[in-house]
Amino acid sequence: VFRPGPRPRCRIRLGRGALARLVGDLVQERPAHRWVVISDSTVGPLHGAPLAGSLREAGLAVDTLSLPAGEGAKTRATKERLEDELVRLGAGRDVGLVAVGGGVVGDVVGFLASTWQRGVPVVQVPTSLLAMADAAIGGKTAVNVPGGKNLIGTFHQPWGIYIDPAVLESLPESTYVDGFAEMIKAAVIADSRLFGALVRGMAALRRREVEVLEPLLARCVRIKARIVKRDERESGMRAALNFGHTIAHALEAVGDYSGRHGPAVAVGMCVESRLAQGYRGLPPRDTERLETLLVAAGLPVRATLAGTLDELVAAAYRDKKVREGRVHCALPLRIGRMPPDVTVAVEPDDLRRAATAVIDFAPPTL
Ligand SMILES: NC(=O)c1ccc[n+]([C@@H]2O[C@H](COP(=O)([O-])OP(=O)(O)OC[C@H]3O[C@@H](n4cnc5c(N)ncnc54)[C@H](O)[C@@H]3O)[C@@H](O)[C@H]2O)c1
């Protein structure tokens, strides 16, 4: 049991049987009088509906709602439609929401819960590895707008986070692998021993061996919870979680957000690791170790971008993290160690050099 954020209770339960514990906790503690389980069109039938059934069997009042699967549904329009449905269901201030799905469901439903009747409890039940290791923890909620990712959102700590690795069985291989990018990031920013454990355990992790996965996942969850507890609103340390993400977001923006998040973060870490060599004195050997682990995880360490270097740099300058016209990157000193100042303003020429070492630019020809 961890308690991230300033709320007295955000319980995180991780392990097989966590969903049964959720039913028991809601029955016993009754943080809401009725529940709406919200999932996406893929996860709903697999995991949302069975959970709603268990909650009903336990005597709770439960409705279910759904959104389309995928990043395309992370919009204001989806939130608005769900709000209309809550009105239609006659939901009041006594409702609680249960988000069952990947990071998209978690972000949309968390946002919905934070503004519905000025804020109601939300329970996060992450079902993708990425959401288990990262997205579900920390209380950040958001939707995308055409001008950018996650531009509109809130901080709203969940009432509880229930992580059952058994649900990962139904996850497609490429989506499963995406989760390793955030697990490796957690190790790089905070825990060199975890990095070593990921290296040793990667073959078993690729085979989805739960006995190996569970303790490593728990360490990633602890890292995120600890950072968020110290810096909920990202005034300092929380920015460490952005390692690799400044470049990842720029890559995603140039690619119109049509690609997967995991590979973008992997390539982003390779670029930012090179920046860390220059700005922090990160040993080049650490960049090699990072790349070897990413390859073992099934993630890319090089990319070909359908765009130009100028477009990539321009996208990096449009990022939310740009302050006073300068791109800031969270750069480690070495694997497992972030400096206290966490981010550093990066010169455009350095950005260009690091990006060119990792990314091939193939602007589409007319
Ligand atoms: N709030 C945060 O702090 C935070 C942090 C990191 C990422 N994010 C957000 O998370 C999102 C990415 O999360 P994601 O990769 O989970 O994406 P996602 O929610 O789109 O899930 C990926 C795909 O996997 C499917 N899926 C999920 N669980 C499944 C299961 N158990 N079985 C079968 N299919 C399953 C989904 O239906 C979807 O098609 C992005 O929008 C990102 O911005 C948020």
PDBQT file of the ligand as one rigid body, heavy atoms in Angstrom, charges set to zero:
ROOT
HETATM    1  N1  LIG A 401      -1.483  10.397 -17.095  1.00  0.00    +0.000 N 
HETATM    2  C1  LIG A 401      -0.209  10.075 -17.201  1.00  0.00    +0.000 C 
HETATM    3  O1  LIG A 401       0.589  10.335 -16.317  1.00  0.00    +0.000 OA
HETATM    4  C2  LIG A 401       0.269   9.350 -18.433  1.00  0.00    +0.000 A 
HETATM    5  C3  LIG A 401       1.558   8.814 -18.476  1.00  0.00    +0.000 A 
HETATM    6  C4  LIG A 401       1.967   8.112 -19.601  1.00  0.00    +0.000 A 
HETATM    7  C5  LIG A 401       1.094   7.959 -20.667  1.00  0.00    +0.000 A 
HETATM    8  N2  LIG A 401      -0.153   8.498 -20.607  1.00  0.00    +0.000 N 
HETATM    9  C6  LIG A 401      -1.101   8.345 -21.722  1.00  0.00    +0.000 C 
HETATM   10  O2  LIG A 401      -1.385   6.962 -21.906  1.00  0.00    +0.000 OA
HETATM   11  C7  LIG A 401      -1.785   6.758 -23.266  1.00  0.00    +0.000 C 
HETATM   12  C8  LIG A 401      -1.093   5.512 -23.779  1.00  0.00    +0.000 C 
HETATM   13  O3  LIG A 401      -1.514   4.411 -23.002  1.00  0.00    +0.000 OA
HETATM   14  P1  LIG A 401      -1.683   2.948 -23.623  1.00  0.00    +0.000 P 
HETATM   15  O4  LIG A 401      -0.463   2.584 -24.368  1.00  0.00    +0.000 OA
HETATM   16  O5  LIG A 401      -2.170   2.084 -22.541  1.00  0.00    +0.000 OA
HETATM   17  O6  LIG A 401      -2.781   3.210 -24.755  1.00  0.00    +0.000 OA
HETATM   18  P2  LIG A 401      -4.299   2.728 -24.936  1.00  0.00    +0.000 P 
HETATM   19  O7  LIG A 401      -5.113   3.064 -23.765  1.00  0.00    +0.000 OA
HETATM   20  O8  LIG A 401      -4.738   3.229 -26.255  1.00  0.00    +0.000 OA
HETATM   21  O9  LIG A 401      -4.163   1.142 -25.018  1.00  0.00    +0.000 OA
HETATM   22  C9  LIG A 401      -3.489   0.562 -26.105  1.00  0.00    +0.000 C 
HETATM   23  C10 LIG A 401      -4.378  -0.461 -26.818  1.00  0.00    +0.000 C 
HETATM   24  O10 LIG A 401      -4.393  -1.647 -26.031  1.00  0.00    +0.000 OA
HETATM   25  C11 LIG A 401      -5.722  -2.069 -25.804  1.00  0.00    +0.000 C 
HETATM   26  N3  LIG A 401      -5.709  -2.764 -24.513  1.00  0.00    +0.000 N 
HETATM   27  C12 LIG A 401      -5.433  -2.210 -23.293  1.00  0.00    +0.000 A 
HETATM   28  N4  LIG A 401      -5.417  -3.168 -22.352  1.00  0.00    +0.000 NA
HETATM   29  C13 LIG A 401      -5.701  -4.347 -22.983  1.00  0.00    +0.000 A 
HETATM   30  C14 LIG A 401      -5.791  -5.702 -22.539  1.00  0.00    +0.000 A 
HETATM   31  N5  LIG A 401      -5.567  -6.049 -21.271  1.00  0.00    +0.000 N 
HETATM   32  N6  LIG A 401      -6.117  -6.630 -23.457  1.00  0.00    +0.000 NA
HETATM   33  C15 LIG A 401      -6.298  -6.290 -24.779  1.00  0.00    +0.000 A 
HETATM   34  N7  LIG A 401      -6.199  -5.038 -25.253  1.00  0.00    +0.000 NA
HETATM   35  C16 LIG A 401      -5.893  -4.081 -24.354  1.00  0.00    +0.000 A 
HETATM   36  C17 LIG A 401      -6.553  -0.825 -25.885  1.00  0.00    +0.000 C 
HETATM   37  O11 LIG A 401      -7.877  -1.103 -26.231  1.00  0.00    +0.000 OA
HETATM   38  C18 LIG A 401      -5.828  -0.030 -26.976  1.00  0.00    +0.000 C 
HETATM   39  O12 LIG A 401      -6.284  -0.441 -28.227  1.00  0.00    +0.000 OA
HETATM   40  C19 LIG A 401      -1.402   8.011 -24.021  1.00  0.00    +0.000 C 
HETATM   41  O13 LIG A 401      -2.570   8.745 -24.314  1.00  0.00    +0.000 OA
HETATM   42  C20 LIG A 401      -0.541   8.782 -23.041  1.00  0.00    +0.000 C 
HETATM   43  O14 LIG A 401      -0.632  10.185 -23.211  1.00  0.00    +0.000 OA
HETATM   44  C21 LIG A 401      -0.585   9.174 -19.519  1.00  0.00    +0.000 A 
ENDROOT
TORSDOF 0
